[in-house]
């Protein structure tokens, strides 16, 4: 008998039945917007509209995001129709250091980051690895007992619940800085000057996208996964599919890449909002969960390995 067939609290909990991700299922590319409902999560309310530290120049950029979404939809149909599932390895590729040809018919890419962006990334990295920010956290000690599988709980239910929570909280955090991730400021999706992430379009071609567009596509793809009741079932009589763990790995890798981009390019905004304790604890929780269930390979974590190793030395990650 598969261990995914047992009843777990995840499907029967009110949170799983009533809470929905911040994206709607009706749109192929729904821009991430911080939800209006109040969350009970440890990392809830990363953006408070009443905060004097609010970064938003316009308190409601939703209309601008919708217009941007319409323009992207009209001009980039091949990209929008693309999916990480259109290749044998369904994760958009990571290119570290030297970027290689994506196919026999394509030319090699050079890193598109400008010297200004490279300097900015280096400055951000110094910031999130420096004192006191690197030691700031909401939770003292490690997340080991928090991420471990509770007794009598189905492992599939536990993983599904946590992945859903990680996605919801990451989408909230991104909603705080989304309006600043413009194509002009961030023309490529990268995690530092030596790591670019590529997207696979509808023609099965790897393409460099602006960071904002890549993140919108990734969050929409994740949303479609976690709201798919065939993959993340909510009924007691529906078991988890065989592809569940494989898709969880893909989802977690995509979320890690968003973490990496924000740490390398937007950590100053997190600090400006006094959210570095929330953000660091959220990331430590995410990595601890990944390590507990061996979800993300260590080589995928290269852009943030210095930070992860620092958290391990502090005992935040075990």
C-alpha positions as CSV (number, residue, x, y, z in Angstrom):
1,X,0.0,0.0,0.0
2,X,1.3,3.4,-0.9
3,X,2.0,5.7,2.1
4,X,0.1,8.4,0.3
5,X,-3.2,6.6,0.8
6,X,-3.5,7.3,4.5
7,X,-5.8,10.0,5.7
8,X,-3.9,13.0,7.1
9,X,-4.9,16.1,8.8
10,X,-3.9,18.2,5.7
11,X,-7.0,17.3,3.6
12,X,-9.4,17.5,6.5
13,X,-8.1,20.8,7.9
14,X,-10.1,24.0,7.4
15,X,-7.0,25.7,6.1
16,X,-6.5,23.4,3.2
17,X,-10.2,23.5,2.2
18,X,-10.8,27.2,2.6
19,X,-7.5,29.0,2.0
20,X,-6.6,29.7,-1.6
21,X,-3.4,30.9,-3.1
22,X,-3.1,34.5,-4.1
23,X,-3.3,33.8,-7.8
24,X,-6.6,33.0,-9.6
25,X,-7.0,29.9,-11.6
26,X,-8.8,31.7,-14.5
27,X,-5.7,33.5,-15.7
28,X,-2.7,32.0,-17.4
29,X,-0.5,34.8,-16.0
30,X,-1.9,36.3,-12.9
31,X,0.5,38.8,-11.3
32,X,1.3,38.0,-7.7
33,X,-0.5,40.4,-5.4
34,X,-0.4,40.3,-1.6
35,X,-3.7,38.7,-0.4
36,X,-6.3,40.9,1.3
37,X,-7.2,38.2,3.9
38,X,-5.3,37.9,7.1
39,X,-3.0,34.9,7.5
40,X,-2.2,33.1,10.7
41,X,1.2,32.1,9.4
42,X,4.4,32.8,11.3
43,X,5.4,35.1,8.5
44,X,2.1,36.7,8.0
45,X,1.5,40.3,7.0
46,X,4.9,41.1,5.5
47,X,3.3,44.3,4.0
48,X,1.2,46.5,6.3
49,X,-0.6,49.2,4.4
50,X,-0.5,51.3,7.6
51,X,3.2,51.0,8.0
52,X,5.2,54.2,7.8
53,X,8.0,52.2,6.2
54,X,5.9,51.1,3.3
55,X,7.8,51.1,0.0
56,X,4.8,51.4,-2.2
57,X,4.7,54.7,-4.1
58,X,1.2,53.8,-5.2
59,X,-0.7,51.9,-2.5
60,X,-2.5,49.9,-5.2
61,X,-0.3,49.0,-8.2
62,X,-2.8,46.3,-9.3
63,X,-4.0,48.2,-12.3
64,X,-0.4,48.8,-13.5
65,X,0.3,45.1,-13.1
66,X,-2.8,44.2,-15.0
67,X,-1.8,46.5,-17.9
68,X,1.7,45.0,-17.9
69,X,0.2,41.6,-17.9
70,X,-2.0,42.5,-21.0
71,X,1.1,43.8,-22.8
72,X,3.1,40.7,-22.0
73,X,0.3,38.5,-23.1
74,X,0.0,40.2,-26.5
75,X,3.7,40.4,-27.2
76,X,5.0,37.1,-25.8
77,X,2.5,34.4,-26.5
78,X,5.1,31.8,-27.2
79,X,6.8,32.5,-23.8
80,X,3.5,32.6,-21.9
81,X,2.3,29.3,-23.5
82,X,5.6,27.7,-22.5
83,X,5.9,25.5,-19.5
84,X,8.6,23.9,-17.4
85,X,6.9,20.6,-18.3
86,X,7.8,20.8,-22.0
87,X,11.2,19.1,-21.6
88,X,12.4,15.9,-20.0
89,X,13.9,17.9,-17.2
90,X,11.0,20.2,-16.5
91,X,12.9,22.8,-14.5
92,X,14.0,26.0,-16.4
93,X,17.7,25.7,-16.7
94,X,20.3,27.3,-14.5
95,X,23.5,28.6,-16.0
96,X,26.4,29.2,-13.7
97,X,29.6,31.0,-14.6
98,X,30.0,30.2,-18.3
99,X,26.7,30.1,-20.2
100,X,26.6,27.3,-22.8
101,X,24.7,27.0,-26.0
102,X,21.0,26.1,-25.4
103,X,20.8,24.1,-28.7
104,X,22.9,23.3,-31.7
105,X,21.2,26.1,-33.6
106,X,21.6,28.8,-31.1
107,X,24.5,31.1,-30.2
108,X,26.1,31.3,-26.8
109,X,24.8,33.9,-24.4
110,X,26.8,36.3,-22.4
111,X,25.7,37.5,-19.1
112,X,23.2,40.3,-19.8
113,X,23.7,42.0,-16.4
114,X,25.1,45.5,-16.7
115,X,28.1,46.6,-14.6
116,X,25.7,48.6,-12.5
117,X,23.5,45.5,-11.8
118,X,26.6,43.5,-11.0
119,X,27.8,46.1,-8.5
120,X,24.3,46.2,-7.0
121,X,24.2,42.4,-6.6
122,X,27.6,42.4,-4.9
123,X,26.4,45.1,-2.6
124,X,23.2,43.2,-1.8
125,X,25.2,40.0,-1.1
126,X,27.5,41.9,1.3
127,X,24.4,43.1,3.0
128,X,22.6,39.8,3.6
129,X,25.8,38.2,4.7
130,X,26.9,41.0,7.0
131,X,26.2,41.7,10.6
132,X,23.7,42.2,12.1
133,X,21.4,41.1,9.3
134,X,22.8,37.6,8.9
135,X,21.9,36.8,12.5
136,X,18.5,38.4,12.6
137,X,15.7,36.0,13.0
138,X,12.2,35.6,14.5
139,X,12.9,32.1,15.8
140,X,15.7,31.1,18.1
141,X,17.3,27.7,17.6
142,X,16.6,25.5,14.6
143,X,13.5,24.4,12.7
144,X,14.3,20.7,13.0
145,X,11.3,19.9,15.2
146,X,9.0,22.1,13.2
147,X,9.7,20.4,9.8
148,X,9.7,16.8,11.1
149,X,6.8,14.6,10.1
150,X,4.3,14.6,13.0
151,X,3.2,11.2,14.4
152,X,0.2,9.7,12.7
153,X,0.3,12.2,9.8
154,X,0.6,11.0,6.2
155,X,3.9,12.2,4.7
156,X,2.1,13.2,1.5
157,X,-0.3,15.4,3.4
158,X,2.5,17.0,5.4
159,X,4.5,17.8,2.4
160,X,1.5,19.2,0.5
161,X,0.5,21.4,3.4
162,X,4.0,22.8,3.8
163,X,4.5,23.4,0.1
164,X,1.2,25.3,-0.1
165,X,2.2,27.4,2.9
166,X,5.6,28.2,1.5
167,X,4.1,29.3,-1.8
168,X,1.5,31.5,-0.1
169,X,4.0,33.3,2.1
170,X,6.6,33.7,-0.7
171,X,3.9,35.2,-2.9
172,X,3.0,37.7,-0.1
173,X,6.7,38.7,0.3
174,X,7.1,39.2,-3.5
175,X,4.0,41.3,-3.5
176,X,5.8,43.9,-1.4
177,X,8.6,44.4,-3.9
178,X,7.0,43.4,-7.2
179,X,6.5,46.9,-8.5
180,X,10.3,47.5,-8.3
181,X,11.1,44.4,-10.4
182,X,10.9,46.3,-13.7
183,X,12.4,45.0,-17.0
184,X,14.6,48.1,-17.2
185,X,16.1,47.5,-13.7
186,X,16.3,43.7,-14.0
187,X,16.4,42.6,-17.6
188,X,17.3,39.0,-16.7
189,X,16.3,36.6,-14.0
190,X,19.4,36.0,-12.1
191,X,20.8,35.4,-8.7
192,X,24.0,37.4,-8.8
193,X,26.3,38.2,-11.7
194,X,27.3,34.5,-12.4
195,X,23.9,32.8,-12.3
196,X,21.1,33.3,-14.9
197,X,17.8,31.3,-15.0
198,X,16.3,30.5,-18.3
199,X,12.6,29.8,-19.2
200,X,11.5,27.2,-21.8
201,X,9.0,28.7,-24.2
202,X,6.2,27.0,-26.2
203,X,8.6,26.2,-29.0
204,X,10.9,24.3,-26.5
205,X,13.5,27.0,-26.6
206,X,15.4,28.3,-23.6
207,X,15.0,32.1,-23.3
208,X,16.3,34.8,-21.0
209,X,13.4,36.8,-19.6
210,X,13.2,39.9,-17.4
211,X,13.1,38.9,-13.8
212,X,9.6,40.2,-13.2
213,X,8.2,38.2,-16.1
214,X,10.0,35.0,-15.1
215,X,8.8,35.3,-11.5
216,X,5.2,35.9,-12.7
217,X,5.4,32.9,-14.9
218,X,6.9,30.7,-12.2
219,X,4.4,31.8,-9.5
220,X,1.5,31.2,-12.0
221,X,2.9,27.7,-12.8
222,X,3.3,26.9,-9.1
223,X,-0.3,28.1,-8.4
224,X,-1.6,25.9,-11.2
225,X,0.1,23.0,-9.6
226,X,-0.9,23.5,-5.9
227,X,-4.6,24.2,-7.0
228,X,-4.7,21.1,-9.1
229,X,-6.8,18.7,-7.1
230,X,-5.4,15.7,-9.1
231,X,-1.9,16.6,-7.9
232,X,-2.8,18.1,-4.5
233,X,-6.0,16.2,-3.7
234,X,-8.3,17.5,-1.0
235,X,-10.8,14.6,-0.9
236,X,-10.3,11.7,1.5
237,X,-10.9,9.1,-1.2
238,X,-8.3,10.6,-3.7
239,X,-4.7,9.4,-3.3
240,X,-1.6,11.3,-4.3
241,X,-0.4,10.6,-7.8
242,X,3.0,9.0,-8.5
243,X,4.3,12.3,-9.9
244,X,3.6,14.1,-6.7
245,X,7.1,14.1,-5.2
246,X,8.6,14.9,-8.6
247,X,6.4,17.9,-9.0
248,X,7.1,19.0,-5.4
249,X,10.8,19.1,-6.2
250,X,10.1,21.3,-9.3
251,X,7.9,23.6,-7.3
252,X,10.5,24.0,-4.5
253,X,13.3,24.7,-6.9
254,X,11.3,27.4,-8.6
255,X,10.6,29.0,-5.2
256,X,14.3,28.8,-4.2
257,X,15.2,30.7,-7.4
258,X,12.8,33.5,-6.3
259,X,14.4,33.5,-2.9
260,X,17.8,33.8,-4.5
261,X,16.8,36.7,-6.7
262,X,15.3,38.6,-3.9
263,X,18.3,38.1,-1.6
264,X,20.7,39.2,-4.3
265,X,18.7,42.2,-5.6
266,X,16.1,43.3,-3.1
267,X,17.4,42.6,0.4
268,X,17.7,46.3,1.0
269,X,14.0,46.7,0.6
270,X,13.4,43.9,3.1
271,X,15.7,45.7,5.5
272,X,14.0,49.0,4.9
273,X,10.7,47.5,5.9
274,X,12.3,45.9,9.0
275,X,11.3,42.4,7.7
276,X,14.8,40.8,7.6
277,X,13.9,38.7,10.7
278,X,10.8,37.4,9.1
279,X,12.6,36.8,5.7
280,X,15.6,35.0,7.2
281,X,13.4,32.8,9.4
282,X,11.2,32.0,6.4
283,X,14.2,31.1,4.3
284,X,15.7,29.0,7.1
285,X,12.4,27.2,7.5
286,X,12.2,26.6,3.8
287,X,15.7,25.1,3.6
288,X,15.2,23.0,6.7
289,X,12.1,21.5,5.3
290,X,13.9,20.8,2.0
291,X,16.8,19.1,3.8
292,X,14.5,17.0,6.0
293,X,12.8,15.5,3.0
294,X,15.8,15.7,0.6
295,X,13.8,17.8,-1.9
296,X,16.3,20.3,-3.4
297,X,19.8,19.1,-4.5
298,X,22.7,21.0,-2.9
299,X,24.0,22.1,-6.3
300,X,20.8,24.0,-7.0
301,X,21.5,26.1,-3.8
302,X,24.9,27.5,-5.1
303,X,23.7,31.1,-5.3
304,X,22.8,31.1,-1.6
305,X,25.2,28.5,-0.3
306,X,27.3,31.1,1.8
307,X,24.1,32.2,3.5
308,X,22.9,28.6,4.1
309,X,26.3,27.5,5.5
310,X,26.2,30.6,7.8
311,X,22.7,29.6,9.0
312,X,24.0,26.0,9.5
313,X,26.9,27.3,11.6
314,X,24.5,29.4,13.7
315,X,22.3,26.3,14.2
316,X,19.3,27.7,12.5
317,X,19.5,25.0,9.9
318,X,20.4,21.4,10.9
